[in-house]
Amino acid sequence: MKNDESKVRDAGAKLPSFAGNRGTFARREFLKLAVAGVTMTAFDWRLWAVDEGLPPYYGDYLAKIAARLDELSKTCDDAFFFITDLHIPSNRCVSGRILAKLVAETRVKKVLCGGDMPEAFGGKPSIDRTITAYREQWVRAVEGGGGEFYPAKGNHDFTIRDSPRATFGHTCSGKEAHDILMDTAAVKANAVTNPDDPEACYYYFDAPGKGIRYIVADTTDSIRADRTYWAVKYGMGERQLTWLAENALMTLPAGWVALVMHHIPVTEIVSGEKDVPRIFEPWRKLLEAYQSRGIAAVGGNKFDFACAQGRILCSLTGHEHAERQTFQNGVWHITEPCDAAYSDYIVGSAPWCADLPKKEKGTVFEQTFDAIHIDRKNNMLHFTRIGGGSDRIVRLAAQTLDAGATLSLASAGDTYSWGCYDADRAAKMPNPANKYQSFFKYFNDVAEISQEGILRGKRRGEAVAIATSMYGRKTILPVAVREPGMRKFRVGTYNIRFTTGDVGTENAWEERRADMIALIRKLDMDVFGLQEMRPEQEEFLRKELPDYGYVGDYRGANRRGDEASPVFYRKNRFDMEKSGTFWLSESPDVPGVVGWGAMCPRVCSYAILREKESGKRLAFANTHTDHYSALAREKGMLLIIERMKEFGEGAPIVFTGDHNCRETEVPAQAVAKMLRNALYESETPPTGPWRTFNGWKWLDSEIATLDALRESPEERNAPERACRIDYIYVSPGVHVLDYATVADVRRGLHLYPSDHFPIVSTIEI
């Protein structure tokens, strides 16, 4: 990067000087650039740099940054700048102007600020100058460029010591800090806050139409009464934690993701401070419980996240003046270097960001902050560094392997250097040359990786792997090492459409059955359920799928000539422990009984399977609930869950079917309180269309599941929208690796094998 900078500097030195008439030139040229649709060129960026009193090469550098940001913005869901630890008097305060210009000239419009505005010493006059500079040179500058500014409170906000040897200083009250930090146009317009807390510097805001919530917490929400300086106290009180749990986490819509931002990291391996795990354990446990659908306690309250259907992307922090990250209990913890011109980030950032340049005032290395793009399709975060450091990609899905097993992470043709470090252990060693700096030693007890990219699991736990390209760009990914014995199964459900409704049309059973069987074979499922199967279809399917066992019965009292909802399973992989069919009614063991006001009898067929190789057990249930009575749907599905718990005797449950209701309706919500919708548990982003019922209707453009998840559940499940009514539910503890709705067409035709799409998922138990 130093070599690149020197080349740019040399090229920039040949530019004509505009220093004598900077103001006049800037006004004339930027009026021209303000015409709608005009994009700044590299030359324009150089002129801007000169007008700002910066070296011309700075303009070339930012032109490249702006081009990269706009390119990423074309494919990513949302983006923001993250800048932290400004310590405003400690540098030339250029970053506010850079942010303002990048906000104005790129598609990245949000700025998240991690706090710590003042310097350490200087007394109240320094605090006053800092507050004025923060408001004018960052907040109003960004807002003037058309951006949104969202701050968090740091442990220096706003408190200071008079001098290194002084015993006095100044600390703003909690209300004063609130009035300063919460005084941005974006916070006032978009933030949801706690109306019962006048000092609250915590809030959340949603990105409309993107399915993303930003949660800003306050890790220093109280002030010590026994001192006048550095009195802002580490910690999160019960009032804040309860509000965040109830309002920011509990209300996260299904399918949405949340990015959490605050000042102090809450894990020791990232923060390096031994008291951090104890002080912030309630907040860390809340995040982990949400991610794992578990239970967390705050004071006397318990929060049960069993019904949660969103995901947390990461916890993003500052405070440490260094770049570090870890992945613990399913949650990414990422801390960023400070923007101030300090040197301690070089020592503390290895190996996460090695070979950092020294911060030099007046150069591109004085600043250090990031633009972060959220890429839900590829399940990653893109970090673009402005200033010293490297760009990187953080992958969100963990690479899983058994202890003792190996896994290749390298792709053909890639040239990387590799590292792998335990996620829960590091040794902090002070730097004898500087009391404010520390070295970190990392360990490889959980997993290790060769320079060829071969990952080897050593013991159960979590780790973080780093791949560094020959150009310095990093890819960082979480690693989960399990005890041997985890097993993967491919499961699915498919309403195949009965035979009697389409006779004589292009959708007749005889016209589509060859394509349907080809699709079922392609899906390569280990266990799956079908709906609307009639006897002639059973005969065809069992003949064409000889490797599968079959469980099913017909819903009518005569047990034939009607529809079934059978289960198919691979005979060479599973032994059958128990199987059967029951009727969804008050008399479930009596054939043909119509329950709870349904239009017709409904059944559930089930199989309790044991994998031959491992002995792992799986309870699989499949049904087609009534289309007429919502009560019958709800009562029937709850009956199925209770029976599967009884029949399976603790085995993991997979419950599939055409449930004839949208996810926002009462029957689906009742089931979601007991089982988990695999769509929202998938470790990788779901693929395929949102609708599962196609009604034989061809659409030139399908609404993708990921696109639908950017909306609220009410919007995507509106009555006028093409509906999703087919489901795969799993019991807690089942790990969902992927999920897909498969909209394959018949060969050479804009026709489907059925009026529903199959859905499939890979699970691990």
Backbone hydrogen bonds, N-H to C=O, Kabsch-Sander energy under -0.5 kcal/mol:
donor,donor_aa,acceptor,acceptor_aa,energy
5,E,1,M,-2.3
6,S,2,K,-2.3
7,K,3,N,-1.9
8,V,4,D,-2.2
9,R,5,E,-2.9
10,D,6,S,-2.3
11,A,7,K,-2.4
12,G,8,V,-2.8
13,A,9,R,-1.7
14,K,10,D,-0.6
14,K,11,A,-1.1
15,L,12,G,-1.6
21,N,18,F,-1.1
22,R,19,A,-0.8
25,F,21,N,-2.7
26,A,22,R,-2.7
27,R,23,G,-2.3
28,R,24,T,-2.0
29,E,25,F,-2.9
30,F,26,A,-2.8
31,L,27,R,-1.3
32,K,28,R,-1.2
33,L,29,E,-1.9
34,A,30,F,-1.0
35,V,32,K,-1.2
38,V,35,V,-2.1
45,W,41,T,-2.1
46,R,42,A,-1.8
47,L,43,F,-2.1
48,W,44,D,-2.3
49,A,45,W,-2.4
50,V,46,R,-2.4
51,D,47,L,-2.4
52,E,48,W,-1.7
53,G,50,V,-1.6
54,L,49,A,-3.2
58,Y,55,P,-1.5
59,G,55,P,-0.6
59,G,56,P,-1.2
60,D,56,P,-1.2
61,Y,57,Y,-2.3
62,L,58,Y,-2.4
63,A,59,G,-2.2
64,K,60,D,-1.7
65,I,61,Y,-1.8
66,A,62,L,-3.0
67,A,63,A,-2.1
68,R,64,K,-2.2
69,L,65,I,-2.5
70,D,66,A,-2.2
71,E,67,A,-1.9
72,L,68,R,-2.4
73,S,69,L,-2.3
74,K,70,D,-0.8
74,K,71,E,-0.7
75,T,72,L,-1.3
76,C,72,L,-1.6
77,D,374,I,-2.4
78,D,374,I,-1.1
80,F,372,I,-1.8
81,F,110,K,-2.7
82,F,370,D,-3.0
83,I,81,F,-0.5
83,I,112,L,-2.2
85,D,115,G,-1.9
86,L,115,G,-0.7
87,H,116,D,-2.4
88,I,117,M,-2.7
90,S,87,H,-2.9
91,N,88,I,-1.2
97,R,94,V,-0.5
98,I,94,V,-2.1
99,L,95,S,-3.0
100,A,96,G,-2.3
101,K,97,R,-2.1
102,L,98,I,-2.9
103,V,99,L,-3.0
104,A,100,A,-1.9
105,E,101,K,-2.1
106,T,102,L,-1.5
109,K,107,R,-0.8
110,K,79,A,-0.5
111,V,148,E,-2.8
112,L,81,F,-3.5
113,C,111,V,-0.5
113,C,150,Y,-2.5
114,G,83,I,-2.5
114,G,112,L,-0.5
122,G,161,R,-2.1
123,G,161,R,-1.2
126,S,122,G,-0.7
126,S,123,G,-0.8
127,I,123,G,-1.6
128,D,124,K,-2.8
129,R,125,P,-2.3
130,T,126,S,-2.6
131,I,127,I,-2.7
132,T,128,D,-2.1
133,A,129,R,-2.7
134,Y,130,T,-3.1
135,R,131,I,-2.3
136,E,132,T,-2.4
137,Q,133,A,-3.1
138,W,133,A,-0.5
138,W,134,Y,-1.3
139,V,134,Y,-2.2
140,R,135,R,-3.1
142,V,138,W,-2.7
143,E,139,V,-2.6
144,G,140,R,-2.4
145,G,141,A,-1.1
145,G,142,V,-0.6
146,G,143,E,-1.6
147,G,142,V,-2.5
148,E,109,K,-2.8
150,Y,111,V,-3.0
150,Y,148,E,-0.5
152,A,113,C,-2.1
157,D,154,G,-1.6
158,F,156,H,-0.7
159,T,156,H,-2.2
160,I,170,H,-2.3
161,R,120,A,-2.0
162,D,168,F,-2.6
166,A,163,S,-1.0
170,H,160,I,-2.2
172,C,158,F,-3.1
177,A,173,S,-2.6
178,H,174,G,-2.2
179,D,175,K,-2.5
180,I,176,E,-1.7
181,L,177,A,-2.8
182,M,178,H,-2.7
183,D,180,I,-0.8
184,T,182,M,-1.2
187,V,149,F,-0.5
188,K,184,T,-2.4
189,A,185,A,-2.0
190,N,186,A,-3.0
191,A,186,A,-0.6
191,A,187,V,-1.6
192,V,204,Y,-3.4
193,T,191,A,-0.6
197,D,194,N,-1.7
200,A,197,D,-1.7
203,Y,216,V,-2.3
204,Y,192,V,-1.6
205,F,214,Y,-2.2
207,A,212,I,-2.8
210,K,207,A,-2.0
211,G,207,A,-0.6
211,G,710,R,-1.2
212,I,207,A,-0.7
213,R,257,V,-2.5
214,Y,205,F,-3.1
215,I,213,R,-0.5
215,I,259,L,-2.8
216,V,203,Y,-3.0
216,V,214,Y,-0.5
217,A,215,I,-0.6
217,A,261,M,-2.2
219,T,153,K,-0.5
219,T,217,A,-0.6
221,D,235,G,-1.6
222,S,233,K,-0.7
224,R,231,A,-3.2
233,K,222,S,-2.8
235,G,219,T,-2.5
241,L,237,G,-2.4
242,T,238,E,-2.6
243,W,239,R,-2.0
244,L,240,Q,-2.8
245,A,241,L,-2.5
246,E,242,T,-2.7
247,N,243,W,-2.9
248,A,243,W,-0.7
248,A,244,L,-1.1
249,L,244,L,-2.2
250,M,245,A,-2.4
252,L,249,L,-1.8
255,G,309,Q,-3.0
256,W,253,P,-2.0
257,V,211,G,-2.1
258,A,311,R,-2.4
259,L,213,R,-2.6
260,V,258,A,-0.5
260,V,314,C,-2.5
261,M,215,I,-3.2
262,H,316,L,-2.0
270,V,267,T,-0.6
271,S,267,T,-2.7
272,G,268,E,-3.6
274,K,272,G,-0.5
276,V,273,E,-1.2
279,I,275,D,-2.6
280,F,276,V,-2.7
281,E,278,R,-0.8
284,R,280,F,-2.6
285,K,281,E,-3.0
286,L,282,P,-1.8
287,L,283,W,-2.1
288,E,284,R,-2.4
289,A,285,K,-2.8
290,Y,286,L,-2.3
291,Q,287,L,-2.2
292,S,288,E,-2.2
293,R,289,A,-0.8
293,R,290,Y,-0.8
294,G,289,A,-2.9
296,A,303,F,-2.0
298,V,301,N,-2.9
301,N,298,V,-2.6
303,F,296,A,-3.4
304,D,302,K,-0.6
305,F,294,G,-3.0
305,F,303,F,-0.7
308,A,305,F,-1.7
311,R,256,W,-1.6
313,L,258,A,-3.3
313,L,311,R,-0.5
314,C,258,A,-0.6
315,S,332,W,-2.6
316,L,260,V,-3.3
316,L,314,C,-0.6
317,T,334,I,-2.7
318,G,263,H,-2.1
320,E,318,G,-1.8
322,A,336,E,-0.5
324,R,322,A,-0.6
324,R,335,T,-1.4
326,T,333,H,-2.2
328,Q,331,V,-2.3
331,V,328,Q,-1.8
333,H,326,T,-3.1
334,I,315,S,-2.9
335,T,324,R,-2.9
336,E,317,T,-2.1
339,D,84,T,-1.9
339,D,85,D,-0.6
340,A,85,D,-1.5
341,A,90,S,-0.6
342,Y,340,A,-2.2
346,I,343,S,-1.7
347,V,343,S,-0.6
348,G,344,D,-1.9
349,S,345,Y,-1.0
350,A,346,I,-0.5
350,A,347,V,-0.7
352,W,349,S,-0.8
353,C,349,S,-2.1
354,A,351,P,-0.7
363,T,360,E,-1.7
366,E,363,T,-1.8
369,F,386,I,-2.0
370,D,82,F,-2.1
371,A,384,T,-2.4
372,I,80,F,-3.5
373,H,371,A,-0.5
373,H,382,H,-2.5
374,I,78,D,-3.2
375,D,373,H,-0.7
375,D,380,M,-2.4
376,R,374,I,-0.7
380,M,375,D,-2.3
381,L,394,V,-2.5
382,H,373,H,-2.4
383,F,381,L,-0.6
383,F,392,R,-3.3
384,T,371,A,-3.0
384,T,382,H,-0.6
385,R,383,F,-0.6
386,I,369,F,-3.2
387,G,385,R,-0.6
388,G,367,Q,-1.4
392,R,383,F,-2.3
393,I,474,K,-2.6
394,V,381,L,-2.8
395,R,393,I,-0.6
395,R,476,I,-2.8
396,L,379,N,-2.3
397,A,379,N,-0.6
399,Q,478,P,-2.7
400,T,398,A,-0.6
401,L,480,A,-1.9
403,A,482,R,-2.6
404,G,457,G,-2.7
405,A,402,D,-2.1
407,L,455,L,-2.3
409,L,407,L,-0.5
409,L,453,G,-3.2
410,A,453,G,-0.6
414,D,411,S,-2.1
416,Y,414,D,-0.6
417,S,468,T,-2.2
419,G,466,I,-1.8
421,Y,464,V,-2.5
422,D,443,F,-2.8
423,A,462,E,-2.4
427,A,441,K,-2.8
428,K,426,A,-0.5
429,M,427,A,-0.5
429,M,439,F,-3.3
431,N,434,N,-0.5
431,N,437,Q,-2.2
434,N,431,N,-1.6
437,Q,434,N,-1.9
439,F,429,M,-3.8
441,K,427,A,-2.8
443,F,425,R,-0.7
448,E,456,R,-1.9
450,S,454,I,-1.8
453,G,450,S,-1.9
455,L,407,L,-3.4
455,L,453,G,-0.7
456,R,448,E,-3.0
457,G,405,A,-2.4
458,K,446,V,-3.3
459,R,446,V,-1.5
461,G,481,V,-2.1
463,A,479,V,-2.5
464,V,421,Y,-2.6
465,A,477,L,-2.8
466,I,419,G,-3.0
467,A,475,T,-2.8
468,T,417,S,-2.9
468,T,466,I,-0.5
469,S,467,A,-0.5
469,S,473,R,-3.1
470,M,415,T,-0.9
472,G,469,S,-2.0
474,K,391,D,-2.1
475,T,467,A,-2.7
476,I,393,I,-3.4
477,L,465,A,-2.4
479,V,463,A,-2.8
480,A,399,Q,-2.8
481,V,461,G,-3.1
481,V,479,V,-0.5
482,R,401,L,-2.4
482,R,480,A,-0.5
486,M,483,E,-0.7
489,F,763,I,-2.4
491,V,489,F,-0.6
491,V,761,S,-3.0
492,G,527,V,-1.1
493,T,759,I,-2.1
494,Y,529,G,-1.8
496,I,494,Y,-0.8
496,I,531,Q,-1.7
505,T,502,D,-2.1
508,A,505,T,-1.6
511,E,508,A,-1.0
512,R,508,A,-1.3
512,R,509,W,-0.5
513,R,509,W,-1.9
516,M,512,R,-2.0
517,I,513,R,-2.4
518,A,514,A,-1.8
519,L,515,D,-2.0
520,I,516,M,-2.5
521,R,517,I,-2.2
522,K,518,A,-2.1
523,L,519,L,-2.1
524,D,520,I,-0.8
524,D,521,R,-0.8
525,M,520,I,-0.6
526,D,490,R,-2.9
527,V,490,R,-1.8
528,F,568,F,-2.3
529,G,492,G,-2.0
530,L,566,P,-1.9
531,Q,494,Y,-1.6
533,M,564,A,-1.9
537,Q,534,R,-0.8
538,E,534,R,-2.5
539,E,535,P,-2.3
540,F,536,E,-1.5
541,L,537,Q,-2.9
542,R,538,E,-2.6
543,K,539,E,-1.4
544,E,540,F,-2.3
545,L,541,L,-1.7
548,Y,545,L,-1.6
549,G,569,Y,-3.7
551,V,567,V,-2.1
554,Y,559,R,-0.6
555,R,563,E,-2.3
559,R,556,G,-1.4
564,A,533,M,-2.0
565,S,553,D,-0.6
567,V,551,V,-2.7
568,F,528,F,-2.9
569,Y,549,G,-1.5
570,R,526,D,-1.9
571,K,547,D,-2.4
572,N,547,D,-0.5
573,R,570,R,-0.8
574,F,570,R,-1.9
575,D,610,R,-2.8
577,E,575,D,-0.6
577,E,608,I,-3.0
578,K,608,I,-1.3
580,G,606,Y,-1.8
582,F,604,C,-2.3
583,W,588,P,-3.4
584,L,602,R,-2.7
585,S,583,W,-1.7
590,V,587,S,-2.0
592,G,555,R,-0.6
593,V,590,V,-1.3
595,G,584,L,-0.6
598,A,595,G,-1.5
602,R,593,V,-0.5
604,C,582,F,-2.5
605,S,565,S,-0.6
605,S,622,N,-1.9
606,Y,580,G,-2.6
607,A,620,F,-2.4
608,I,578,K,-3.4
609,L,607,A,-0.7
609,L,618,L,-3.1
610,R,575,D,-2.5
611,E,616,K,-3.3
612,K,573,R,-2.8
615,G,611,E,-2.1
618,L,609,L,-2.5
619,A,652,P,-3.1
620,F,607,A,-2.8
620,F,618,L,-0.7
621,A,654,V,-2.7
622,N,605,S,-2.2
623,T,656,T,-1.5
624,H,603,V,-0.9
625,T,658,D,-1.5
630,A,628,Y,-0.6
633,R,629,S,-1.8
634,E,630,A,-2.5
635,K,631,L,-3.0
636,G,632,A,-2.2
637,M,633,R,-2.2
638,L,634,E,-2.2
639,L,635,K,-2.0
640,I,636,G,-1.9
641,I,637,M,-2.1
642,E,638,L,-2.1
643,R,639,L,-2.4
644,M,640,I,-2.5
645,K,641,I,-1.9
646,E,642,E,-1.7
647,F,643,R,-3.5
648,G,644,M,-2.5
649,E,645,K,-0.9
650,G,645,K,-0.7
651,A,648,G,-1.1
654,V,619,A,-2.7
655,F,729,Y,-2.6
656,T,621,A,-2.8
656,T,654,V,-0.5
657,G,727,Y,-1.5
658,D,623,T,-1.2
659,H,657,G,-0.8
659,H,725,I,-2.4
665,E,662,R,-1.7
669,Q,665,E,-2.2
670,A,666,V,-2.4
671,V,667,P,-1.8
672,A,668,A,-2.3
673,K,669,Q,-0.7
673,K,670,A,-0.7
674,M,671,V,-2.1
675,L,671,V,-2.9
676,R,730,V,-3.4
678,A,676,R,-0.6
678,A,728,I,-2.7
680,Y,677,N,-1.5
681,E,677,N,-0.6
681,E,678,A,-0.7
682,S,678,A,-1.0
683,E,736,V,-2.1
684,T,737,L,-1.1
687,T,739,Y,-1.9
690,W,703,I,-3.3
692,T,723,C,-1.8
693,F,723,C,-1.9
694,N,692,T,-0.7
694,N,755,D,-2.0
695,G,755,D,-1.9
697,K,694,N,-2.7
698,W,696,W,-0.6
704,A,702,E,-0.8
705,T,688,G,-2.7
708,A,704,A,-2.5
709,L,705,T,-2.1
710,R,707,D,-1.2
711,E,708,A,-1.7
716,R,712,S,-2.3
717,N,713,P,-1.3
718,A,715,E,-1.2
721,R,718,A,-2.1
725,I,723,C,-0.6
727,Y,657,G,-2.4
729,Y,655,F,-3.1
730,V,676,R,-2.6
731,S,653,I,-1.8
734,V,731,S,-1.8
735,H,764,E,-2.5
736,V,734,V,-0.5
737,L,735,H,-0.6
737,L,762,T,-2.9
738,D,762,T,-1.1
740,A,760,V,-2.6
741,T,687,T,-2.2
742,V,740,A,-0.5
742,V,758,P,-2.5
743,A,741,T,-0.7
746,R,751,L,-3.2
749,L,746,R,-2.3
751,L,749,L,-0.8
756,H,495,N,-0.5
757,F,692,T,-2.9
759,I,493,T,-2.1
760,V,740,A,-2.5
761,S,491,V,-2.7
762,T,738,D,-0.9
763,I,489,F,-3.0
763,I,761,S,-0.6
764,E,735,H,-2.6
765,I,487,R,-2.5
